[in-house]
Amino acid sequence: MIRRFRPAGFTLVELLVVIAIIAILASLLLPALRTARGKASTVACVNNLRQLGLGVLLYCDTYNDWIPEGDSDQGSKTSPRFWINRASPFVGIDNTAIPETSKAYPIFMCPVVQNDEAFWAPALSYCMQYHICNGAYQSRLSKFNDTSTVICMVDGTGASDFSRNYATDGLWPDWCRVAVRHGMFCNVLYLDGHVAAKSGGVYQKDMEPW
């Protein structure tokens, strides 16, 4: 009896079948991986805001209930000038290193834009609400009956410079505005320290008018 030996390796048809299977699996898995990555970014963003919220509350506890002044050039003229400098020691960061190198500190940037060169520098992606911290608006925590309903900080668009890095009612285009980066929602920090996801339109209506 004559035995016929099959050459080693795959035939072209078998190779094409394997490639097709890999392509099908990739098409099924990639959307799931993108979703998982998006959820991870959302969780990291929420954690950043919670830490910043804790820093704000610790600042209030240390400085007689005052919310960190947003920009002392518009108010007390004291140093340090910006809220980021005032809150940073309470989240374990040397306030002299900010704002010039803010993007080096992940806590001040949403992970979605952390490595985005197009994002305005040196602006932060997290913005304090102007109407609780700047100039004549600067408030004590005790002013508010229900801090769980008062916006403290949002994940925003950034601003043209640090003197405009505050969340407003949206009338000023070079100031920070809501950024919908996580699905259809924006992460919002409230004065009691909790973080919630809100749609851009709802957030904007929550801002006090000028």
N, C-alpha and C positions, 0 to 999 in steps of 0.2 A: 504494500500500500504506500502510495506517495503522499507524504505530508507536506502541506503548504504552510509556510510560515508568513505571518502577517508582519509587514515592516513596523518597526517601533515608531511611536509618536502618534499624533492626531491627524486625522484627515481634515481637509478643508471644511467639509460640512460640519464635522464635530466641533471644530474651532469656532465656526460661525454660530453654532447653537450655544456654546458656552458664552460667547460675547453677548449674544442676545439676552441670555438669562441674567448676566451681570448688569446689562443696561436696564432691564425690567426691575431688578432689585434696587438699583440706584435710584430709579424714578420713584420707587415706593418709599425709600428711606430718607432721601434728601429733604422732602417737605417736613418730615418728622424731626429731622436734625435741626432744620431752621426754626421750627416751633420751639424745640427744646432750648436752643440758643437764645431765642427771644425771651422766653420765660426766665432764663438765667439772668439776662440783662435787667429784666424788670425787677427781679428779686434783689439784685445788687443795687439798683437805683433806690429801691425802697429802704434798704439797709443804710445807704448813705444818708438819706433824708432823716431817718430815725436817729442816727448818730448826731447829725447836725441839730436836730430838734432837742436832743439831750444836752448838747453844748449850749444852745440858747437858754434852756431852762436852768442849767447850772450857772450861766452868766446872770440870769435874773435873780437867782438865789444869792449870788455873791454881791450884786450891786443894787441892793435895796429894791428889788422887783422891777428894775428898768429893763426893757427889751434892748438888745444891743443897738446902738445908734447906727443907722445905715451909712451916713456920710456926714462926719462932723463938720465938714466945710459948709454944710447947709444948716448947722445947728450950733453945737457947743464950742466948736473950734478946738476941741481937745484932741489928743493923740492917744492911740492910733486912729487914723481917719475913717477907715471902712469897717463895716460890720464883720467882714471876713477876718480882719485882724483881731477884732475884739472877741469873736467866738472861737477862733482857732486854738488858743491855749486849753480850752475846755474839751477839745477833741484830740489833744495830745500833739499839737503841731506848734512849732515856734512861730509866733506871729510876725517876727521880723522877716521871715522868708516869703511873705505874702504881701501884695498880690503878684509880684513879678514872676514867680515860678509856680503859680497856682495849678497849672496843668500837670505838674509833677506829683500832685496829691490826688489820688483817685477819689477820695471822699467828696471833693468839690465838683466832680464831673460825672455826669451820667455815663455808664459804660458804652452806650451807643455812640457817643461823640468823643470818647476819651482819646482815640487815635485818629480823629477826623481833622486833617490839616485845614479843611475848609471852614471849620468852626472858628468863629471870631475869637482871636486872642487879644488881650489876656483874659477875656470875659469868662465867667463861670457859667456852667449850665444850670446851676441852682441860684434862684433869685429870691431875696427877701421881699415881702410885700411892702411897697413904699408907704402905704397909709398906716403902718403901725410902727415905723422905725425912723423915718426921715424928717429932719427939721421940726416944724411945728407939730407933725404927726407922731413924733416919738412918744411911746406910751409905756405905762407900767402894766405889768401882767394883770394886776388886780383891777384894772379898768374894765375888763371884760367879764361879764356875768357867766358866759359859757365859752371857755377857750376851745372847746372841741368843735366849734362852728366858725372860728376865726382863722383864716388862712395866714400862715406864717411864711411859707416858702413854697416855690413851685419848681418843677423841672422845666426850664425855659429855653428861649432862643439865644440867650446871651445878649450882650449889648456892645455898643461901639467902644466903651471903655468902662472902668470900674465905677466912675461917678454916675453911671447910668445903669448899673447892674441891679435893678430893682424891678419887681413885677408891678405893673400898673394896670389901668383899665384899658390899655391898648391904643390910646390916642397918639402916643409918641412912638414913631416907627423905629427910632434908634435905641429905645429902651427895651428891657427884657419883656417878652410876651410868652404866653403858654406855648409849649412845644409838645405836640402829640406824637410821641416816639414809641409808645408801647401799645401796639394795636390801634385802637380808636381812643385811647385814653392818655391822660397826663397824670403823673404822680404828684400829689399835693400833700404838703406837711401842714398840720394844724398846730395851733399854739399849745395844745395839751400834749403834743408829742406824737400823736398817731398820724399815720399816713394812709391816704385813700386814693383810689384811681377815679378821676373825673374826666368827663368829656370836655373838650376845649371850650365849647359854647357855654356850658354850665359854669366852668371856672371863671370865664370872663364876666359873667353876670354877677359873680360873687365879689368882684372887686368894687371898692367904693368909687363913685364917680369923682372927677376932679371938681 
